[in-house]
Amino acid sequence: MNEQAHRRPPKPYRRPKKDPVRILAFEALRAVDERDAYANLVLPPLLKKAREKDDFDGRDAALATELVYGTLRRQGTYDAIIATCIDRPLREVDPPVLDVLALGAHQLLGTRIPSHAAVSASVELARVVLGDGRARFVNAVLRKIAQDDLEAWLERVAPPYDEDAEDYLAVVHSHPRWIVSALWDSLGGGRAGIEDLLEADNERPEVTLVARPGRSTADELLEALGEESGLPGRWSPYAVRLAEGGEPGAIDAVREGRAGVQDEGSQLVAIALANAPLDGPDERWLDGCAGPGGKAALLAALAAQRGASLLASEKQPHRARLVERALAGNPGPYQVITADGTRPPWLPGSFDRVLMDVPCTGLGALRRRPEARWRRRPEDLESFAPLQRALLREALSAVRVGGVVGYATCSPHLAETRVVVDDVLRGRGGPAVEAELLDARPLIPGVPALGEGPDIQLWPHLHGTDAMYLALLRRTA
């Protein structure tokens, strides 16, 4: 019998199984990487399209969402682990291959999916989107990763805390080192606080609703949601938190614009500005960077209760249209315009209250936009700095003497918060402004751990909100 007869016949080719959940998650990650898209904008239309097919249900949507957000949040940790399992620098691996590997790593180390199922599903995905050759590479790498759990891997890939605390925190909690350093500077304190903050950044944030005053109430929203789906807000009297599975679009008040989705920290910023004491009239309010419209809608509702009007200004036309949609139906007088807040069309001293929620790095919303932590660079601070100072100066010019300006950012970075306010008040880089800081803390009563004041810094781990910053300034001359 010759050698040919002893050979096993080749295995017949098997078509890879198409898993709609993992293909959707892969497509979302590719959009984030290739187009600098945000997952919270990419994922909903993909899910909507998938739901239109009979084989994609609510559990599939939940798994796809977890795979996308979990992979993005833990990208730094997974990259460090993957790098130890391959024989080339990570930068030499094609990005689509890295996305499949990261999705597999998350299933192995960040979910309860059994290891054999996580590897098998990831290899099948690789066969569909990458081809059989690269699928073999994915299989080899994921089998190495599957040999240990996350805790064991972190012991291997993270340096000891005592040797390099910032690098340890960066790897273990999946944040770029420069962001770890910046957050730690802003937060102050020791190890426990920064670890709590970084862990909170990696948790799925609650969906919070706002009942717009005079148009709906928190009680109405709670009644519509029912006890199992709705919880009262922690700090804002207008807030309602959705339990997992709650659907904002199912509520009449949300569909009608009488309520909306808005983080509680964002609500507190608007409430504090509205509560600030004034000398003299309280008739004209301005939101100088109004897009996409959440704060403007709450301010307009609060202004309407006092007989005041709101001017909402937004530089970007598409964001101005979002503001118009958010304010539609407000009972009080309001106007939405497209204008640059650094070259405003209004006259100086025209307003009694001004909110300037300036463009920033967004480091305070990393729970909601986890990809931003990998996209931002330290040099972004320099590009935002002149704009932030110019907007605050124009806000102080727009308010009358005795009026109040709220300077807000969704970033706790000191270079975007206290340093900006201090520079403007002291005339660094521009003319000095006659204004005084107000203690904002008493204006949102019941909220603890707001810092030493007079400004406010909210934190995800302390308040369950985005890391919003607010300084209130009264113009004195």
Secondary structure, 3 states (H helix, E strand, C coil): CCHHHHCCCCCCCCCCCCCHHHHHHHHHHHHHHHHCCCHHHHHHHHHHHHHCCCCCCHHHHHHHHHHHHHHHHCHHHHHHHHHHCCCCCHHHCCHHHHHHHHHHHHHHHCCCCCHHHHHHHHHHHHHHHCCHHHHHHHHHHHHHHCCCCHHHHHHHHCCCCCCCHHHHHHHHHCCCHHHHHHHHHHHCCCHHHHHHHHHHHCCCCCEEEEECCCCCCHHHHHHHHCCCCEEECCCCCCEEEECCCCCHHHCHHHHCCCEEECCHHHHHHHHHHHHCCCCCCCCEEEECCCCCCHHHHHHHHHHHHCCCEEEEEECCHHHHHHHHHHHCCCCCCEEEEECCCCCCCCCCCCEEEEEEECCCCCHHHCCCCCCHHHHCCCHHHHHHHHHHHHHHHHHHHHEEEEEEEEEEECCCCHHHCHHHHHHHHHCCCCCCCCEEEECCHHHCCCCCCCCCCCCEECCHHHHCCCCCEEEEEEECC
